[in-house]
C-alpha cells in the first residue's frame, strides 16, 4: 500500500513534459511514454529518480525533461536509483529512528544525537529531514557517524554576517570565487547552512568553474562527468586591424578576437593562454580580460597580468552553449602613461586553449593578433567611482518592500582635457549575498541627478545584473549619481549585496580619445580612500526579513445546500504567503448562523480544511458554542504548511437532517488569532488583516424547481411543413433549491385555434443550448382523443433518461422546444407550454421525488400559413450620377428578406426606361449593353443578361436562396455602351434608369405552396452616359496674402481630371466673390491660371478681359458674380459676353489640370485683419436642356449655366475656335466634386 502511495505522489508532482528528443546524450533527463518516472542518462546507463523530493535536490524545475520512446530507453541499461544530492537534506525512513546526512556516492553519515544536529545544522535542523522509501534506502551505504566538528562532505556553509559561501570537502572548505561559480555548478541557495564559525576547517582552493559535484551520482555509483563536445577556434573577421594606436590609461582595448563555434553539445572552456609578442614591453600593459564581443561582459573573474615569459592564463571556466558562435575579445588595459614605451609594436597571441570533459579542440594555434602601435604623448581621460549619496546602511527589510535602494554610487569625470566628455556605457552588479535571483524583481538603475530610470531588469535570471546601452554623458568635472532600486519578493533570512566585482564592470567611454576608460574605485564618498580589491564597490548588506501572510475571502457556489449531507462546501479562503512558506499550527474557524447556536453545535460536525488538490490538511473538528451563544468556533491544531504564493483552502463539514429550511451558515477566520511561523525564519508571523474574514453565506434549502414559459420566441407565422421549428422555451429554475434537481419527465401542453389541431405538432426535440436532451421516441408526438380535433388542447409527456436533464442548485436552464409542423393545416394558431403542477416530475440529488412549482403558460401563438412572403426594401444608393461609356457602374441596390420560410430565387425582371430629366433619346435601353445582378459581398455575378429592349430578365446561373428570415442585399450593375460617334447606338448625355418589376421565387418548406410572383414598380436612380467625364476636386489657398491695394491674391484653387476614356473640354466656370464687410476691401480684376501641378500658376488662361463680372444674380449671390471664359492665346482683344465664340480648355484623358483664380485688391482699409474675401465655385442644380445643345444653348439661355463642359464626342470633329458652336455641351449637374449650387468656400484674409 505504501509503495502505491509513493508512486502516486511522484506522478502528481511531475506534471507535463516536452516532446520527444531526437537523440540522447550524457546529462539528459528523460521519461518514457507509459509513465511519469524520470531518468538521468549518464552516457552508458539510466538512473531513475525515486521521487520528486530527490529530483528537487538536483533540479529546480521540470523544464529540461524530454519524452522518449521505449526503444530509446532500452538502449541504456538500468543503473541504481539517483540518490539525494549531498549536503541538501537529512534523510530517514518510516521504520527507523535514525537520521542521516548524505555524502557523495550515496554514502550516509548518522547524526547520532540532537546535540550533533543542533551544532551542525541549527535549531531548524528537523525541517531538513525527508523520508526515503524503504525500497530505495538499501541503495545507500552507511559510513562513520558525524560529530559536532565537521559537516558531511558536500554541505554548503556560510558564516553568519559573511557573504562567502563554501563547499565542505572533508576537513577542508573551498570558497566559491563568485556567484557565477556557484550557479554554474547547478547549486541552490536554499540549501546553504548558516553557521557561527568555520575556524575548525582549513581553507582549500577556490571553486571557479564546473566541478565534479555539479553532476549526478547514482546511489553507490561513481560520479558521472559531463558530455564531451567539440569546439572550433579561429581568428574572427572582426579582429582589430593592424597599426591601431594604443594610448595611456585606455581600457578594454581589443588586441585579438577569437571565434569559438560549438556543435550539438555545449563545451566548457577550462583555460585560455595568451602571449605578448612583437617589439614591445610587458610593462605597457597593466592586465588583460576576456570579453564577450556581443555583451562586453568579462568571462574571467579577475584580470590577468603577464608573467616573466610574457604569458597570462585565464583559468576561469566558461561554457559555450551548443550550436553557438561566440566572438571572444582578448582586451588589454594599458598603463597610465606610455611615455616610456612610445613607438613600440606589440601583438597579443592566443597560444593555448584547454577544454573540460574530454571535449575536442579544432583549429590551429597560435592565433596571432595584428601589430599595434603605442603612443607616448596621449593619455585617455580618467573616471572615479565612489560611494553615492544614498548608499544604504545595514538593514533588514520585509518581504514585499518596494523601491528599496540597495546600492548607490557615483561616477566622476576628472579628466585633464577641457573638452574630454566621458560616456557611461554599461554597469554590472553581482549579487554576492545569499538571496537567490528570484528573490528580487523590478530591479532598476536610476540616474539620481535627473530621476530617469536608465534600465530595468524585471525578473533577474542569475546573480549578475547587467545594464547596457546606458549612454549617459559626463562632462569634464561633473558627476552622476546612480541608485539601484529593487522590489523584494522573497528570501527571508537571506542577504542582498549587489556589488561591483571587477573594475571593468563599469564601462566608460572617452568621447575625445575614442577609447574605453577603466575607472578608479574609492571606498568613501570624498575619493580619499582607494579600493584596489574585489568587490570594488561593496555596499552594506540588506537582510530579507520575515515573510507575510494575507488571507482573503473567496466566493462559494452554490450558496444553497441541502441538509443530511456529508462533505458540504461551507467556505473558501485564499492564503497569500510572501517570502517564505508558512506553518500554521492553530487555525480558528468561526461559524455564524441565523438559527439557534445549539443547532450548529449539534447538527454541524467534522469540519475539515482541504488544499486545492482535495487533501485534508487540518481537522476534522466539531464546533463548540461560544459563551454568548452568538457563534460557534472550531480550532484546528494540525500543522498546515502554506506554500509561498497563493493557495485557496476550502472548509467542508457534515450537515445532519435536523436543520430548518432557510437556516444559514457563514464560516469566518480571525487572522490575528492564528498561530503562524515562517518556515524559513522560524519567526512568529501575524497574518493580515486583523479583523474577521468571512466567506459566502450558505443557506440550507430543500430541493425545489420552478418551471415557466419564456417570452421568446415571439409570436410569428410558420409555414405548414416547416421542420426543426423553435416553438417555445421553458425555464427550469433551481435558484431556491438546496440540491441539484434531475427532471425525469416533462408534459407539454399544446393549444390550437382555428383550423389548427394539436397533432399538427410532431417530432418534438429538447435542447439546452446546442446540446440535445435525449427523450423517448414514443413521446415525441401528441397522443390522445383530442389530438386531431381543431381548436382544442392536448398534452404530450416526454420521458427523459437518467441524468440527461439536471439543473444544478441555485442555477437555471432554458430548454428549447423544437418541433416539426405538419401540412394538414394552413391556418389557425398553435402554442406549446406547460399548465399543470404535475407537468414536471423531478427528484433531488438523493433520488427523492418532490413536487415542482409550475407557472402556467401557453407560449407564443404561432400562426400557420400555406407559404411565406418575400419583403423588398429599395436602397437610396447608388445616387444618380454620370457614367462613362464602356464601363460597368452600380445603378441600383435592394434588399430581400424571406419571411416564414426559406426562398429559392429563380428570376428577376427589370425594365430600362426614361431618366429623371435631361436628354432622352427615346430608346433608353440603347445606353446599356448588359445588366448584372450581384449578391452584396459576392465574388461573381449571380446572373447576367445582354440588353436588347426595354425589358430584361436576369436568371441566376446557380441556385440562389434565402433561408428563413434571412436578409440579403443585391446590387444591379449596368455596363454602358461606348458612346463614340458615329458607330454607337448610344449617345452622349442620354440618360436611363432601371426599374425592378418582378421576382420569381419558390418557398422551400415541405408544405409550402408556390409563391405568387410579386410585382413592383420600383425605379432606381438615373444615370447619363458620356464618352468621358470630368471630376472636380477642391484645393486650398494660402491665407494672409493681402499686403496692400494692388496686390494680386489667390481666391480659389481646384483641379479638373478627365476620365481615362477620353478628353473633356471646359467652356465656362463661375465663381461668387464677396467680402465679409462689403465696404473695407474690394477687387478690381480677376485672372485664371492653369498648370500641371497644384501650385503651378505659370500659364494665365483668362485675364480681366476674359472675365464677365456682374453684381449678384442666380445662385451666386455676392458683390461679384464672376464668369470666366477662356482666351488661352490672348487674342480676343475685348471683353466677351458671348462665350459661344470663345475658346475651350481641353484636358487629355486620364490627366489633371490645376486652376487658381486670382483677384486684384483695391480700396483696402488701413486697419489690419478687419476684412476677408470669400470665394465659392458655382455648380448647377438641374440639367441644362432636354436636347443636345452647343455652348450658346446653355450660357445665358437657361437658369443652370455656371459650369459648361463637353466630352468632345462630336461627329464632325472640332478645333479650339469652333468647338463651342458644336452641339454636345452640358452643364455641371451631377459632375463629381460640384455641389448643386456652390462649393465649400475658400477665404483670403487681409
C-alpha positions, 0 to 999 in steps of 0.5 A, a space after each residue: 500500500 505504501 509503495 502505491 502511495 509513493 508512486 502516486 505522489 511522484 506522478 502528481 508532482 511531475 506534471 507535463 513534459 516536452 516532446 520527444 528528443 531526437 537523440 540522447 546524450 550524457 546529462 539528459 533527463 528523460 521519461 518514457 511514454 507509459 509513465 511519469 518516472 524520470 531518468 538521468 542518462 549518464 552516457 552508458 546507463 539510466 538512473 531513475 529518480 525515486 521521487 520528486 523530493 530527490 529530483 528537487 535536490 538536483 533540479 529546480 524545475 521540470 523544464 529540461 525533461 524530454 519524452 522518449 520512446 521505449 526503444 530509446 530507453 532500452 538502449 541504456 541499461 538500468 543503473 541504481 536509483 539517483 540518490 539525494 544530492 549531498 549536503 541538501 537534506 537529512 534523510 530517514 525512513 518510516 521504520 527507523 529512528 535514525 537520521 542521516 546526512 548524505 555524502 557523495 556516492 550515496 554514502 550516509 553519515 548518522 547524526 547520532 544525537 540532537 546535540 550533533 544536529 543542533 551544532 551542525 545544522 541549527 535549531 531548524 535542523 528537523 525541517 531538513 529531514 525527508 523520508 526515503 522509501 524503504 525500497 530505495 534506502 538499501 541503495 545507500 551505504 552507511 559510513 562513520 557517524 558525524 560529530 559536532 566538528 565537521 559537516 558531511 562532505 558536500 554541505 554548503 556553509 556560510 558564516 553568519 554576517 559573511 557573504 562567502 559561501 563554501 563547499 565542505 570537502 572533508 576537513 577542508 572548505 573551498 570558497 566559491 570565487 563568485 556567484 557565477 561559480 556557484 550557479 554554474 555548478 547547478 547549486 541552490 541557495 536554499 540549501 546553504 547552512 548558516 553557521 557561527 564559525 568555520 575556524 575548525 576547517 582549513 581553507 582549500 582552493 577556490 571553486 571557479 568553474 564546473 566541478 565534479 559535484 555539479 553532476 549526478 551520482 547514482 546511489 553507490 555509483 561513481 560520479 558521472 562527468 559531463 558530455 564531451 563536445 567539440 569546439 572550433 577556434 579561429 581568428 574572427 573577421 572582426 579582429 582589430 586591424 593592424 597599426 591601431 594606436 594604443 594610448 595611456 590609461 585606455 581600457 578594454 582595448 581589443 588586441 585579438 578576437 577569437 571565434 569559438 563555434 560549438 556543435 550539438 553539445 555545449 563545451 566548457 572552456 577550462 583555460 585560455 593562454 595568451 602571449 605578448 609578442 612583437 617589439 614591445 614591453 610587458 610593462 605597457 600593459 597593466 592586465 588583460 580580460 576576456 570579453 564577450 564581443 556581443 555583451 562586453 561582459 568579462 568571462 574571467 573573474 579577475 584580470 590577468 597580468 603577464 608573467 616573466 615569459 610574457 604569458 597570462 592564463 585565464 583559468 576561469 571556466 566558461 561554457 559555450 552553449 551548443 550550436 553557438 558562435 561566440 566572438 571572444 575579445 582578448 582586451 588589454 588595459 594599458 598603463 597610465 602613461 606610455 611615455 616610456 614605451 612610445 613607438 613600440 609594436 606589440 601583438 597579443 597571441 592566443 597560444 593555448 586553449 584547454 577544454 573540460 570533459 574530454 571535449 575536442 579542440 579544432 583549429 590551429 594555434 597560435 592565433 596571432 593578433 595584428 601589430 599595434 602601435 603605442 603612443 607616448 604623448 596621449 593619455 585617455 581621460 580618467 573616471 572615479 567611482 565612489 560611494 553615492 549619496 544614498 548608499 544604504 546602511 545595514 538593514 533588514 527589510 520585509 518581504 514585499 518592500 518596494 523601491 528599496 535602494 540597495 546600492 548607490 554610487 557615483 561616477 566622476 569625470 576628472 579628466 585633464 582635457 577641457 573638452 574630454 566628455 566621458 560616456 557611461 556605457 554599461 554597469 554590472 552588479 553581482 549579487 554576492 549575498 545569499 538571496 537567490 535571483 528570484 528573490 528580487 524583481 523590478 530591479 532598476 538603475 536610476 540616474 539620481 541627478 535627473 530621476 530617469 530610470 536608465 534600465 530595468 531588469 524585471 525578473 533577474 535570471 542569475 546573480 549578475 545584473 547587467 545594464 547596457 546601452 546606458 549612454 549617459 554623458 559626463 562632462 569634464 568635472 561633473 558627476 552622476 549619481 546612480 541608485 539601484 532600486 529593487 522590489 523584494 519578493 522573497 528570501 527571508 533570512 537571506 542577504 542582498 549585496 549587489 556589488 561591483 566585482 571587477 573594475 571593468 564592470 563599469 564601462 566608460 567611454 572617452 568621447 575625445 580619445 575614442 577609447 574605453 576608460 577603466 575607472 578608479 574605485 574609492 571606498 568613501 564618498 570624498 575619493 580619499 580612500 582607494 579600493 584596489 580589491 574585489 568587490 570594488 564597490 561593496 555596499 552594506 548588506 540588506 537582510 530579507 526579513 520575515 515573510 507575510 501572510 494575507 488571507 482573503 475571502 473567496 466566493 462559494 457556489 452554490 450558496 444553497 445546500 441541502 441538509 443530511 449531507 456529508 462533505 458540504 462546501 461551507 467556505 473558501 479562503 485564499 492564503 497569500 504567503 510572501 517570502 517564505 512558506 508558512 506553518 500554521 499550527 492553530 487555525 480558528 474557524 468561526 461559524 455564524 448562523 441565523 438559527 439557534 447556536 445549539 443547532 450548529 453545535 449539534 447538527 454541524 460536525 467534522 469540519 475539515 480544511 482541504 488544499 486545492 488538490 482535495 487533501 485534508 490538511 487540518 481537522 476534522 473538528 466539531 464546533 463548540 458554542 461560544 459563551 454568548 451563544 452568538 457563534 460557534 468556533 472550531 480550532 484546528 491544531 494540525 500543522 498546515 504548511 502554506 506554500 509561498 504564493 497563493 493557495 485557496 483552502 476550502 472548509 467542508 463539514 457534515 450537515 445532519 437532517 435536523 436543520 430548518 429550511 432557510 437556516 444559514 451558515 457563514 464560516 469566518 477566520 480571525 487572522 490575528 488569532 492564528 498561530 503562524 511561523 515562517 518556515 524559513 525564519 522560524 519567526 512568529 508571523 501575524 497574518 493580515 488583516 486583523 479583523 474577521 474574514 468571512 466567506 459566502 453565506 450558505 443557506 440550507 434549502 430543500 430541493 425545489 424547481 420552478 418551471 415557466 414559459 419564456 417570452 421568446 420566441 415571439 409570436 410569428 407565422 410558420 409555414 405548414 411543413 416547416 421542420 426543426 421549428 423553435 416553438 417555445 422555451 421553458 425555464 427550469 429554475 433551481 435558484 431556491 433549491 438546496 440540491 441539484 434537481 434531475 427532471 425525469 419527465 416533462 408534459 407539454 401542453 399544446 393549444 390550437 385555434 382555428 383550423 389548427 389541431 394539436 397533432 399538427 405538432 410532431 417530432 418534438 426535440 429538447 435542447 439546452 443550448 446546442 446540446 440535445 436532451 435525449 427523450 423517448 421516441 414514443 413521446 415525441 408526438 401528441 397522443 390522445 382523443 383530442 389530438 386531431 380535433 381543431 381548436 382544442 388542447 392536448 398534452 404530450 409527456 416526454 420521458 427523459 433518461 437518467 441524468 440527461 436533464 439536471 439543473 444544478 442548485 441555485 442555477 437555471 436552464 432554458 430548454 428549447 422546444 423544437 418541433 416539426 409542423 405538419 401540412 394538414 393545416 394552413 391556418 389557425 394558431 398553435 402554442 406549446 407550454 406547460 399548465 399543470 403542477 404535475 407537468 414536471 416530475 423531478 427528484 433531488 440529488 438523493 433520488 427523492 421525488 418532490 413536487 415542482 412549482 409550475 407557472 402556467 403558460 401557453 407560449 407564443 401563438 404561432 400562426 400557420 400559413 400555406 407559404 411565406 412572403 418575400 419583403 423588398 426594401 429599395 436602397 437610396 444608393 447608388 445616387 444618380 450620377 454620370 457614367 462613362 461609356 464602356 464601363 460597368 457602374 452600380 445603378 441600383 441596390 435592394 434588399 430581400 428578406 424571406 419571411 416564414 420560410 426559406 426562398 429559392 430565387 429563380 428570376 428577376 425582371 427589370 425594365 430600362 426606361 426614361 431618366 429623371 430629366 435631361 436628354 432622352 433619346 427615346 430608346 433608353 435601353 440603347 445606353 446599356 449593353 448588359 445588366 448584372 445582378 450581384 449578391 452584396 459581398 459576392 465574388 461573381 455575378 449571380 446572373 447576367 443578361 445582354 440588353 436588347 429592349 426595354 425589358 430584361 430578365 436576369 436568371 441566376 446561373 446557380 441556385 440562389 436562396 434565402 433561408 428563413 428570415 434571412 436578409 440579403 442585399 443585391 446590387 444591379 450593375 449596368 455596363 454602358 455602351 461606348 458612346 463614340 460617334 458615329 458607330 454607337 447606338 448610344 449617345 452622349 448625355 442620354 440618360 436611363 434608369 432601371 426599374 425592378 418589376 418582378 421576382 420569381 421565387 419558390 418557398 422551400 418548406 415541405 408544405 409550402 405552396 408556390 409563391 405568387 410572383 410579386 410585382 413592383 414598380 420600383 425605379 432606381 436612380 438615373 444615370 447619363 452616359 458620356 464618352 468621358 467625364 470630368 471630376 472636380 476636386 477642391 484645393 486650398 489657398 494660402 491665407 494672409 496674402 493681402 499686403 496692400 491695394 494692388 496686390 494680386 491674391 489667390 481666391 480659389 484653387 481646384 483641379 479638373 481630371 478627365 476620365 481615362 476614356 477620353 478628353 473633356 473640354 471646359 467652356 465656362 466656370 463661375 465663381 461668387 466673390 464677396 467680402 465679409 464687410 462689403 465696404 473695407 476691401 474690394 477687387 478690381 480684376 480677376 485672372 485664371 491660371 492653369 498648370 500641371 501641378 497644384 501650385 503651378 500658376 505659370 500659364 494665365 488662361 483668362 485675364 480681366 478681359 476674359 472675365 464677365 463680372 456682374 453684381 449678384 444674380 442666380 445662385 451666386 449671390 455676392 458683390 461679384 458674380 464672376 464668369 470666366 471664359 477662356 482666351 488661352 492665346 490672348 487674342 480676343 482683344 475685348 471683353 466677351 459676353 458671348 462665350 459661344 465664340 470663345 475658346 475651350 480648355 481641353 484636358 487629355 484623358 486620364 490627366 489633371 489640370 490645376 486652376 487658381 483664380 486670382 483677384 486684384 485688391 483695391 480700396 483696402 482699409 488701413 486697419 489690419 485683419 478687419 476684412 476677408 474675401 470669400 470665394 465659392 465655385 458655382 455648380 448647377 442644380 438641374 440639367 441644362 436642356 432636354 436636347 443636345 445643345 452647343 455652348 450658346 444653348 446653355 450660357 445665358 439661355 437657361 437658369 443652370 449655366 455656371 459650369 459648361 463642359 463637353 466630352 468632345 464626342 462630336 461627329 464632325 470633329 472640332 478645333 479650339 475656335 469652333 468647338 463651342 458652336 458644336 452641339 454636345 455641351 452640358 452643364 455641371 449637374 451631377 459632375 463629381 466634386 460640384 455641389 448643386 449650387 456652390 462649393 465649400 468656400 475658400 477665404 483670403 484674409 487681409 
